[in-house]
Amino acid sequence: MDNSIENRVRLIETLFHNLDIEIAEFQEKTHLSCIAGCGKCCSTPEIDASPVEFLPWAFHVFLNGKAEETLSELEQNTTATCFLYRPKSLAEFTMGNCSNYQYRGLICRLFGFGATTDKYGKLRIATCNIIKEKQTSNFESATIAINANLSVPIFTEYYMQLSQIDFKLGNVFLPVNKAMKAALEEVLQYYAYRPLPDEHIDVV
């Protein structure tokens, strides 16, 4: 089995691509959507994530020659809010965006449009109160639909697929900034005594 960083990243990116398609279809059928410019979920402190879901991000940072610099910034970072989140301002902290949206983690992709299973075996959409309160009709209709066989991304299924790509990094959950730090360390350790990957590029 090819356990190289490049192959793991390729598999994760394929998984994310498939998820993006599934979420787009779910949104189209349910008419649920995020409010433009809202960063409420991103501004929530102590979000947990697995290091493996940030491996594509860490690899991207490494290819751009900023791995050590970014690792140092993460080590010095004292806030619990996601390192990649950029709020509009301190006064409007819940309004903002991701500074590296293309390489956001699995939790960032699933939240809002993915489902979990409750103790009664029913599917529940894991989303924010803003969507529940401002899109009540669509949310309630979507909840009924997913329990009547409307396809919806399932948290546990996607995390199981991630753990199959990288068992070690996919079976530990850390605060999001520590997860990103662990992903960067994995990439740096891997290439410490290996040549750079073929797709290595220098980006200004």
Secondary structure, DSSP 8 states (H G I E B T S, - for coil): ----HHHHHHHHHHHHHHHHHHHHHHHHHH-----TTB-TTTT-SS-EE-GGGGHHHHHHHHHTT-HHHHHHHHHH---SS-TTEEES-STTTTBEEETTGGG--HHHHHTTTEEEE-TTS-EEEE--HHHHHHSHHHHHHHHHHHTTT----BHHHHHHHHHHH-HHHHS--EEHHHHHHHHHHHHHHHTTTS---TT-----
